Amino acid sequence: MRRCSSSIVLFLVALTGLACGSSATGPGPDISDASGVDIVPPMDTITDSSVLDGSDADDTDLMDTGPSDIANDLDGTLDIPEEVLADLPPEIIDLGNDEGGTDAVSDIAEDIGPGLSSSILYAQPFSLAFAQVPNGQSVYQIVTLRNIGTEDIHISQAEITGSNAFAIKYDGSTYPVGEPLVFAPTHVLESEEQISLMIRFSPSEDGFSSGHLVVHANTEAAVNGLHIPLQGNVEMPCIALSQTQIDFHGAILGGSPKTADLKIESCGNVPVGIESIRLATADDLTNPQYTSLGVEAWSPQFGLNSESLPAPGAPVIVPPDTDVSFELQYEPTETPSALDPIGVPVPDRSFLIIETDSYTPVVVVPLHGYTTADSCPVGIIQTSAHSFVPIGTTILLDGSASYAPYGGVVSYSWSVDQPIDSEGTFIPNSQEAAVNFTVTHLGTYAFRLEVFDETGQASCGRPEFLLEVLAGPLLQVELTWTTTDGQEAPADADLDLHFVSTLADGPDVDGDGQADGYFDPVYDCYWLNPYPNWSEMAEGNPYLSIDNANGGPELVTLQLPQEGLPYRIGAHYWGGPAPMAATIRVLSLGQEVWVSSPVTIQPNSLWSVGTVAWPSLEFQPVLDGQTVIDDYPAN
């Protein structure tokens, strides 16, 4: 815990009823030419680390101090009543032994003289300085306002201006910037009465903070606001790291450890003390102090050079504008690291934990490293497309997952073999990690990627992505129907196909636990909504391409389905003379991928068929796949 004690003595002058006073004869200031006084001797600091971290104490007890709870004897100490002290942790009170106080006040009163009608507001102190308060902690100082004159003083309000790090704590409430403490009616200080305000400093960012406590009263100097300057973290240690995370990339199987240096710079105006620097352990993974900072893994493959490390009670002191370096290591494992589903090595992970006396007391640095049998860079292609797309599609090709054991991948080179007469280009260019490409011709496109590490070494092989461009749409759903004995359906037997987005709303009539969505005015594509608008891309919107009676077919076409989004399929028998046997087919690029058995459906009934997903084209039936709901509400 850090403590700070202000030792500045300033004096503001504000008297009402002007007269001449005698010259100063004692240790107090000379106010012979003053027109009034607001007097401010030094002040002590109360710090409360336990309150700030929310662990053991509640600062309500500390704040319930009203005008009579804390009395200031003006002798350089604060007289806090025993009942208040009993509620405070002993370590949070730091009472200094500043000079000034009673003697100075006596001398000032003597200097004013009996012939002067006065209203004298005595403020202790006039300037508050909070030093070295780390992130997540708060420090409190008390400002006491006392009437040492003969006339009543009316205080109307007190407020904080400037940095949001400052706030007034009074009578159990907090008053930050923009929320003044208003006394209604005014708080009256009779002669020799006082009121104490507690000022909290809780920095939320590194660096110097400044502001004012502004007190409004009816003395001449305070009628427009008596400004008490506030300063925080005037002298604060600071650290800057050369790397916020350390990626060792790949260590070669059976080879030497990879090393990396971390520089810690003292960026403040006072020296910083590095109290501890160590690697995470298994115990840290269950310690909230570290898990709250993101520590979630550790590995024995990482090491820290023990030279120049701080010892308990013997921190490494780094003067301002200088730095100190520490060496870390990654030891390759006995077997190559496993690969994730797209072929990228799964790294070993750990954290470096740095503890200092700076604004941010604990900093963690993520560490990554993997083991590979080959020193070559490896290119990896990820794409928004699958093995076939309709003509005119723009696809994304992404090589950012590529990796290299030495320094990572630093440059990319895309190439493509295209069908005859196709002249597509990479956008923005072929040297970017991620590019777009529009396919304009039928046939096969072969995309390849070459990557380079920081040494200039190229990947030993070039990954290839083959894309077949076809004329047909990616997804179509077809409904046909016959009589139950397989004969052609009569003209007045009218069945309708429904193709529904998962965004559709409505009742769960079919009982599968999800909204059916049928007849949704926006997200159901059917005869009454044949061209819905579901996507900013025209290819992403379905349309009823064939609407037919007399046995169908009815056909919904979707050129470019949304990946991972299932579509619901249903068939509604609008009206007719007799039951019909309905059949659903799902097609992709003109090829049948699923077909139902004929299902008998009565007039005014709905067959809730199931869902089909893209790009897997997996069909999931609703319940048994033959769920027919009689008298389905068509609205």
Secondary structure, DSSP 8 states (H G I E B T S, - for coil): -----B---EEE---SS--------SSS---TT-S--EEE--B-EEEEHHHHTTSS--THHHH--HHHHSEE-SSSSEE--HHHHTTS-GGGEE----S-SHHHHHHHHHHH-TT-----EEEE-S-EEE----TT-EEEEEEEEEE-SSS-EEEEEEEEEE-TTEEEEETTEEEETT--EEEEEEEEE-TT-EEEEEEEE---SSS-EEEEEEEEESSTTTTT-EEEEEEE-SS---EEES-SSEEEEEEETTS--EEEEEEEEE-SSS-EEEEEEEE--GGGGG-HHHHTTT-----TTEEE--TT--BTTB-EEE-TT-EEEEEEEE---SS---B-TTS-B--EEEEEEEEESSSSSEEEEEEEEEEES--S-B---EES--SEEETT-EEEEE-TT-B-TTT-EEEEEEEEE--TT-----BS-TTSSEEEEE--SSEEEEEEEEEEETT--B-SS--EEEEEEESS-SEEEEEEEEETTS-B--TT-EEEEEEE-TT------S-SSS---TT-TTTEEBTTBSS----SSGGGS-EEEE---TT--EEEEESS--TT--EEEEEEEEE-SS-EEEEEEEEETTEEEEE---EEE-TT-EEEEEEE-TTT--EEESTTS-EEETT----
